[in-house]
Amino acid sequence: MRGEARRTAWFWACFLSLCAACVDTGSTSDESDARQRSHCEPMTCASQGMDCGIAIDGCGGTLDCGTCPEGKTCGGRGRHNVCSDGPCVPATCESLGGNCGQVSDGCGGVLDCGTCAAPETCGGAGTPNVCGVPPCVPDTCASLGKNCGIVPDGCGGTMECGACGPDQTCGGGGAPNVCGVELCAPATCASLGKNCGPVSDGCGGMLECGACPEGQTCGGDSVPNVCGGGVCTPATCESLGKNCGSLPDGCGGLLSCGTCALGETCGGGGEPNVCGGGACTPATCDALGKNCGPVPDGCGGVLDCGGCSSPETCGGEGVPNVCGRPPCTPTTCEALGKDCGTVPDGCGGALDCGTCAAGQTCGGGGKANVCSAPACRPYTCGLLGKNCGSVPDGCGGTLDCGTCTEPEACGATGVPNVCTSTESICVDKDLGNALPVAVKGSTAYAGDDHVASCGGRLAPDRGFRWTAPKSGTFTFDTARSALRTLIAVRRDGCAGEELACATDGISYGGGARVTVPLEQGQSVLVVVDSASTDRFSAGHFELHIDELRASEAGACFDNMDNDGDRWVDCADTDCRGTPGCDGRGCAHHDLGSALPVTFQGETAGSGDGFQGTCGALMQQDRAHLWTAPRAGTFVFDTSPGGWGNALYVLTGCRGTELGCDSNPNASAQSSPAVKLELEQGQTVLVVVDGLANPDQDTPIRYTLHVSEYAPKETAERCMDGADNDADGKADAADEDCR
């Protein structure tokens, strides 16, 4: 990333509360220093071209850029934090129509407009800096980046996102509900830590995780698809002994118990909602001892006695129209299918499901809270960097890594099990006239067949033919690529006129972009190359083509810069507030609210979509969604290591970084671990990022653990594989277990 692009990326990342950073990944001989933590390099007033007022430093702090000389004003002529001629009149919260949060006063200062009272949040109703109750806006398949199977819409419903084409399965590439070419292993209710309601299995199907016992509701304790809270049985007019007027059923509804005969009034005999002679004096909520919901006034009318504050509900303790906390019936280890470790009981407590026998570990087979002997973990073709022929999988089996397309042949240039060619290749693949286009691949071992006006000499490259399906302006980008890419577009073919060439233009990583107007039926050659001369001149790339859009909105999870403004998906202001940007739209895996978690994965083919304040640039990464089943302190770790990696936890796709740790030489004695305090129902995005070779894209495989924090690893915690005390050492490698 060039200097200007990097500064802009840091500024925007801070604006979205994600502090991006530079990285120091150099290893040392001292093991105590091996767990590398890079620092965020703050911007200065000068680097941002600012000379007055309060500015952001890009690392979570602020800068005092000074005051203006006489005759100048800060923010004059509308140039924020720059001294200019002309007056600058600071705005007020009232003049801006705001009543919460921080907002610029337009003259280099910051206004604090206050906070909101629950359940309102700042901007909750869609107006920035104005308190409001957030509505539930259903997700769409497009907004979540899903294209197959049944997916929850985030508001209690489901939606059908379509079917996959030939040779693909739903979730086959590892991303739930996204068509891919590998087999997909469906999740289970138990592996996701769910015990009620419909849940996506990540492979296009839906799991029915059952119903809640009497006294509980699904999601009643703010954890989706986990039983909690209480249910309510409505009363009847007969059971209440009433025969007139309206009165509540005790569960939030209303009963209509009829009208009185001529000569009688409802409550006229002194008994509310019973017909009798005489006049009726309406009761009050206070007189009836009620403080929530609709209550009959005894004379045929209804009183509104208000609402309850969470976690209390109206009638929750069994007294109609009185706020109280609902009872909860705990589940059991047997009902959840667990036999080891600590598991949520669904009522805010925890179940001790026991320990494992010798030779087994809790979650050893990849299934949380189930005892199993650790199995041999086969390699994949992607992890080995192979794409043809038969390759040993490391566990006694054989991988079929595919076949090559002419003129490439398997191992033609002496690299075993890799498609290469001894002759020049102009077009590696014809993409037809599809739109939009998303292609993943690697330039490693490709030939140096193309040179563009902005570089590409001596670097391997790939060429793609594409035909415009209609007349218009189109964007071509290589966002998420794990190399320093160059993208060039030529008219017609290899010898055609160059229409555009760029080596940057994406706000993060090694991506580049260009925008080109084309006529319907016009064919172009799109070249993915590199102008770099270091080891980042080859590696994983992603090529995206789309018609230029006025806004990124509606395409916030397709990994491309649709509107050509260099900001991709949730980093673009057009996507601000999109529900899926909380992490659901960009997560590769949804781990539910299971605890503890043991998840095995790899980063091959994932692309470079994230960057923490520790780790290295241009490495492929993998994101995991996890929801805390209760309030507490939790540890996220990648023990036992063996592959250098960074580990960081975010509040969303481009959210605040809550913690980050990395080690280029990870091992059982020193692996990254992040300890965090979370609220019940709080959802986070856990990213595992590559760091096995900080100056070259090197995919890694990893084991991710999520466990509840313990000051020491003792007893059963010495056999669960996790770093429960967040000291970088797990089980036998930890002194606590010796």
N, C-alpha and C positions, 0 to 999 in steps of 0.2 A: 504494500500500500504506500503510495507516495505521501510526502509530508503534508500537503494541503488536505488530501482525502483523509489522512489519519486524524488531523486536528478536527476536521468537520465531524468525523465519526465519533470522536471522544465527546465533542460538544453535544451532539444529538443524543448519544447514549446517556449522558448525565441528565439531559432534559427529560428522558424517560426513566430516570432513576437507576440506570444500569451503568456503573462505572467501568468502562472498558480500560484496558491497560497495556502497557508494554511489558515484556517478559524477560526475566533473567533465568535461563534454564541451564546454566553451566553447572556441572556437578563438581563436588569437592571430595577429597579423600576422607573427610571426617563424616562418619555415619550420622552424627547428630545434626549435621548441616544438610543432609541429603534430601530432607523434605523441603523442597524449594518453595518459597512464597515470593512471588514477584510483587513489585509495587506499582501503584498507579502514578504516572508522571503528570503532575498538575500543569494545566495551561497557565499562562501569564496574561496580564492585561495586554502586553505588547503583542504576544502571539495571536491574540484575537482581534487586534486592531482597535482596542478600547483604551480610552484615556480618562474616564470619569465614572463615578457612581459605583454601585455594587454589581459584580458580575460573578459568573459561575466558573470554578477552576477545573471542572471536568472530573474531579475525584471526590465529590460529595461536599466540598467546602465552597467558600465564597472569597472573592477578591475585592479589595478596596482600590479602585483605579484612580482615586484622587478627585480633585475638584477642578473646575474650569477657571481660566484667567478672566479678569474683568472684561465684560462685553460679550462673553460666550456663555452658552447654557448647555447643560448636559442633556442630550436628547433633542436639542434644537433641530428643527426641520425633520423631525421624525427619525433621526439616526440614533438608535439606542446606545447609551454608554459612549457616545462620541461628542466632544465639545464642538458646537457649531453656532453660527450666527442665528439669531431668532430665539424668541422665548419658548420655554417648555413649561407648561402648566401641569403639575402632577395631578393625576386622576385620583379619585377617592373610591372606596368600595361602593359607596352609594351611586356615584356617577357611572360606575361600570356595571351596576346592577348585581354586584356580587355580595354574598354574605358568608362565605367560608373559604378557607385555603389561602395560599399565597399567590399574589398576582403582581406583575410589574406595574408601577405607577406611570410608566411611559417616559420617565425622566432619569432613569438609572437607579431608582429606588425600588423597594419591594414592600407591598402592602400586605398586612396580615388581616384577613377579613373574618377570622373566627372559625369556630368548629360547629358541627351539626349534632343534633340530638338524635339518638337511635329511634326508629330504624332508618332515619334519613342519613345519606352520605353526601359528601361534597361532589356535586355534579351527578348525583344518582339518577335524576330524572332526565339527564341528557344535556343540561345547560351547565357549562363549566363555571365553577366557583359559585354555584347556587345550590343550596340544600334541597334534596329531593329523595323520594323513595325509588330505588332502582326497580324498574319493571323487569319482568322476565321476558327477554326477547329470544324466541326460539332460534337455535342455530340452523344453518342450512348445510347440505352436503358440501357445497362449494366453500362456505365460510370455514368449515372444519378441514377442508382439503381431503375429503373422503369421496370415493367414487364407486363403492360397491357395498352390498349387504345392508343390514338394518342397524341404525345408529341412534342412540338417544339424542333428543333435540335440546337437552339442557333445561327443559321446562316441564318434565314429566311425561312427555310423549316420545314417539319414535318416528323415524323417517326411513324410506327405502332409497338407497343411494345407487341402485343399479347392479348390473352383473358384469363380470370380466370377460374379455375376449378369449380366443383359443390360446392354449399354452400358458394361461395365467390363472392364479387363484386369488381369492379375496384375502389380503393380508400376507400373500406369498413372499413379498420382499421384506417382511419384518415390520412394516407400518400397518397398524390395525385399520381394516376397512379401506385399504388402498390396494389396487390390483398389482400383483407382482409375479415373478416367474418361479419362485421357490414355493415349497409346501408351507402351509401355515399351521402352527400348532395352536388350536383353540384354547383360550383360557377357561378356567373353571370358576364357579362361585367361590370355592375355597381358596384358590390361588389369588383371587382378587380381594379376599376378605369380606365378601358380601353374603348376606343371608336372607334377602327378600327382594321381590320385585324383578322386573326385566333388566338385564345387563347385557351389553354387547360382548361377544366372545372374541372380538378382534379379528375374526376370519369370515365376517359376513353374516354370522348367525346371531341369535339372541339366546341368552341363558335365562331360565326362569328359576330364580334363587329362592322361591318359596314365599310363604306368608308368615306374618309375625304372630306370636302367641297372644292370648287375651291380655289386654292391658298395655300393648305396644303398637306402634305404627311404624311403617317403613320410612326410615330417614328421620325418625322422631327426635334424635339427638344431634341433628344437623350433619350427620354423616350419611351421604347418599347410599341407598340400598343396604342399610344396616338398621335392624330393628331397634326402636327406642321410643320413649314417650308413652302415651296412653291412648286407648280408644274409648269411645263414648257410646252408650246404648241409649237411644232417644226414648223419652217417656211418651205416653198416650194420654188423651183426655180422660179415658176411663181409669187408667192407673192413678191419675192425679185427682180423680173425683170431681172433675170440672165439666160444666155443660154449656158454657157461653164465653164469648170473647176470644181474643188471641192471647196465647201465652207460649213461652219458649219450651222446646223439647229437651233442654238441658245440654244439647250438643251443637248449639249454634243455629238451629232451625226454629221455625214457628209452627205451632199447632193452631188450627181454627176449630174451636169447640162449639160453634153454632150461635144462634140468637135466642132470646127469651120470648115467651108468649105474651100476648097483649095483657097489660096490667102489671107486668114484672120488668125489672131491670137487672142487668148483669151486676151482681154484687149488692143488689138492693137489700138483701136480708142480712148484710154484714159479713158474708163469707165471699172472698174474692172469687170471681169467675164461676159463681153459682147463682142461678136466677132466683130472685126474691122480690118482695115488695119493699117500697121505700126508696129513698135517695142513696146514692153511693158516693163516698169520699175517696178520691184516688190516693193510693199510697205513693211513697217515694222510695228511691233506691236505698237511701240510708235507713229509712224506717224498716225496710225488708231485710237489711243486712246483706245487700248484694252490691258487687262492684264491677260486674262485667256482663256483656251481652244484653239481649232484649229480655225484659222482665214485665209481666202483666202488672198493670196498676190496680187490678182488682175490680175495675169498673168497665172492662171491655177494651181498654186501651193498652198500649205497650210503652214501657220506659226503656230508654237506651242507657244502660249503666256503665258504658265504656269498655275499654279493652285491657288486656294483660301484657306485662313486659316479659319477654323471653328470659328464662326457659319456662315460665309459668304459662298455663293455658286456662281458659275459662272452664271451670268445673274440673280441673285437673286432679284434685285430691278427692273427688267424689261428691263435693258439695256444689249443686247446680248454681251457676251464676256467681261463683266466688273463685277468684284467681288462686291457683295452686299448682304445685309441681306434680306431673303425672307419675304414677308408680311404674316400675320397670321390672320385668322378669328376666333374669340373666340366662343366657344360653349355656351350653356345656361343650367341653372338648369333643365329646362323642358326636354331638349334633353337627359340629363344624368339621369333623373328620380330621382332627389334629391329635397328635400323640407326643408332642414335645414343645418346650419353650413356653413363652407367655403370649396369650391370645386375648384380645378384648372380649369381655362378656356381654357387650351390647348395652350395658347400663352404666358405663363410666368406670367400671372396675376391670380386673384382669383375672384370667384363669391360668393356673399353673398346670400345664398339660404333661409334665414329667420330663424325664431325661432319656437319652438314647443308650442302647446297649453298646458294649465295646465293639469297635469297628464301624459304627454308624455315627453320623452327625445329624443335627437338626437341620433339615433342608438340604442335606448333602446331595440328593438327587435332583435339586432344583425346585422342589415343591415345598413352600413355606410351612414350617411347623409339622413336618412329617419326617420321621426318622428314615434314613437311607444311607447305604454305603456310597461314598463318593465314586462316581462312575468315570471311566476314561472319557475325556472330552475330545471328540474328533475335531480335526481342523476342517476348514472349508476351502474351496478353491479361491474365493476372494481373499481370505486371510493369507494364503500362500502366494498370492499373486499369479495364479495359474488360470488359463482359460481354454485349454484343450487337452485331450488325452486322458489317460488314467493316472491318478496320483495317489500314493498312500495317504490315508487319513490320520495316521499316527496312533490308531487304536486297533490295528490289525485288519482294517477294512480298506476299501478302495473308493476314491472319488472319481466320478465321470465329469470332467471339467469342460466337456463340449467339443465342438468341431470348428474348424476355421473356414472362412470364406475366401475363395480365390481372389487375388493371386497369393494370399497369405497361406502359409502351411505351418503345421505344428512343429516348433523347434527349428525352423528353416535357417535361422542365423546362429544356431548353437545354444539358444536359451531353451532349456527343456520345458515342455508343456506350456509354451507361450506362442501365440500366433504371430508370426513375423513374415516379412517378405524380403527377397533379395533384389526386387525391382521397385521402381518408383510407383506410388499409388496416388492418383489425383483425387478420386472420390472413394472414401471408405464406405459410405452408405448413402443410398438415395432415400430421403425422408418423405418423398411424395409431396402432396399439397395439404397435409394435415395442419390444423391450427386449433389450439396452441400446440407447441412441440416441447417435449422435455426428454432429453437424451443424457444418459450417464455412460461414462467410459473412462479410459485411461490413455494417456499419450505415451506411457512407458513402453519402450521397445518399438515404437512406431518409427517410420522413416522421417527424415527431414526433407519433405517433399514440397514445401511452400515457403516463400519469403514475401513479406508484406512491407508496405512503406514505413510502418512503425516498428519493424523488427521481425524476428522469427528465424534468423540465420543460426544454424547449428543446434536448434532445439527440435525434438520430435513433434509431430503435429498430426491432426486428423482433419479430413475434408468431408463435408456433407453437402449434397445437392438438395435444394429445396425450391419448390415452385409456389408462387403466390396464388392462393385460391381466388383472390379478388384484388381490385385496385385499392391501394391505401398505403399508409405508413406503418412500418413494422419495427418492433424492437428485437434485438438479438443480444443476449447476455449470457455470461458464464458465472452467475452468482452461485455460491456454495462450492466453488472449485477449490481443491487443495493444492493449487500450484499458482504461480504468477502468470496468469493467462494473458494472451493476446487474442483478439477476435477480429477477423477481417471478412469482408463480404465482397465478392467479385461478380460482375455481370456474366451470365451464361456459364462460364466454366473456368478451368485453370488459367487459360490465357486471356480471360476477359478483363475488362476495365475494372480497376478497384473502385468500389463505391464508398467504402468506409473502412477505417482501421482504428483500433484503440487498445491501450494496455491498462486502462483503469476505467473508472466510472461507476463502480459499485461501492457502497459505503463501508464494506467490511471485507476482510479476507483478500483473496487473489482474483476476484471477479472483475470483468470488464464488460462494457456495453456499447452498442452503437444503435442508431436509428436510421432507417433507410426507406424512402418512398419507392414503391414498385407498382407496376401495372399487372392486371390480371393475366395469369399464364406466364409471367416472366420468371425464368429460372435463375438462381444464383448459386454460387459456391460459397459456403460458410466454412471458414477455416478456424479451428481452435489450435492455437500455437502458443509460444512463449517468447518474450524478448529477454528473458533472464538467462544468465550464463552460469548460475549456481545450480544446486541440486533441486531447487524448486522449479526448474524448467520442465519437469515431467511429473506426471502423477494423475490423480483422479480429477475429472472435470465433469461439469454439468453444463449442457447447452440448452437454452430456452429461447423460443421464438413465439411472439404473440403480436397481434395487431395493437398498435399504440392506443392506449386508453387515456381518457381525460383524468381518471382517478384509479387508485389501487383498490378502492372499495369494491367488494364483491369478488375479489381475487386475492384475499389476504393470506392464503396458505398454499400457493402454487410454486413458491420458491423463486419467482421471477419478478423483475422490475417492469411491470406492465405499463406504467405511465412514463417511463424513461427519466425519472427524477433522481436516480441513484439509490433511493431508499426501497428496501425490499420487504414486502409483507408487513408484519407487525411493527417494523421500524419506521414505516411510513405513517405520517399523521392522518392519512386517509383511512387507516385501519384502526385509529385510536378508538377504544371503546368496543371493538368487535369482541363478542363473548369468547370466541376461541383463542384470543390472544392471552387469556389467563393461563395458557399452557395446553389446553385440550387440542388446539388446532395444530400444534407443532411437535407434540410428543410422539416418539416412535413407539412407546409402550406405555400402557396404563396399568400400574401396579395396584390400583384400587386403594384400599385402606388396610391391607394385610400387615401384620406385625408378628414376628420379625419377617423380613423379606430376604430371600437369597435368589438373585436373578443373574443368569449367565448370558452374556451377549458379546457382540463384536462390532467394530466400527466400519468394517469393509463395506464400501458402497453407500455409506450414509451421507457423505458430503460434509463440508465444513459450514455448519449453520449457526454455531455459537462461539463466543469467546469470553473467557473469564478473566479475572484480574491475576490469575496464576496460570501457568501452562505455556503453550507455544502457539504461534500463529500458523494458519494453514495446515491444520491437522483435522482429520475426520472425527466426528463426535456422534454421540447417541443420547437422546433425551428421554427421561422416564417421569411420568406423572405419578404422584403419590399423595394421598390424603391422610392426615393424622386422625386416627380413630378416637383419640382423646387428647386433652391438654397434657403436655409433658416435655421432657428433653429427650431428643432423639439423635442417634449417630448414623451417619451415612459413610460407608467405607468401601474400599475395593481390595481388601485383603483376600488372598495372600499375595497379590501382586504378580511379579514376574514380567510384567509389561509396563513400561513407564506410562503414567497417565496423570491427567489433571481431573479433579472432581470439584464441581461447584453446584450450588443450589440457588435457583432463581424463583421469583414470585410469578413468573410468566414467560412468554416467548421472548419478550424484550423487557423483562421486569427487573426489579431490584435484585442485586446479588446479595444473598444472605450469608454466604460463607464460601471459601475456596481454599483448596489445598492441592499440592502437586508434588510429584517425585519422578524424575526421569529414570531412576534406578529402583523402582518399586520392588519390594520383596516381602516375605512374611514378617521380616524384622522391621520394615519401614514402608508402610503403605499410606496413601492419602486417606484422611478421615476428617469429616466436618461434623461438629456438634451444634445443634440448634434447639431453641425453645420454640414450640409451636402450639397454637390453640387448637382445640377440638374442631374438626371439620376444615382446618386450613390446608389448602392444596399447594404443593410446590412442584417445581420442575427440577429434577436431578440430572445433571449432564455429566457424562463420562467422556473426556476429551483425550485424544491421543498425545503421547509425549515420548514414545519409544525412540524417536530420532528427530530432535527438534529442528534440523535443517533439511528435512525431507518428509513428504507424506508417507507415513508408515502405519497401516491399519493395526489395531490391537484387538485382543479379546480380553474380557474382564469378568469378574464376579462382583456384583453390587449387593451390599448388605444394607438393610435398614433395621436398626434395633433400638430398643429403649436404653438410654444412657445408664450406666452403672459406674460408681466410683472406682470399683475394682472388678477384674474378671475372676470370678470364683465359681466353684461348683459347676452347675450345668453350663454356665457361660463359657467354660474352657473347652467346650466341645461343639459350639454352634457355628464356628467358622468366622464369626464377626468380631470386629474391634469394638467391644461394648464400652470401653472407657476412653476411646478416642485418643490413644497414645501412639498410634501407628503400628501397634503390634497386636496380633490376635492369637488366642488360644495358647499353644505350646510355646510360641515365640514371646509371650508376655510373661514377665517375671512373676506376676500374680498367680500364674497357673503352675509354677514349678514347685 
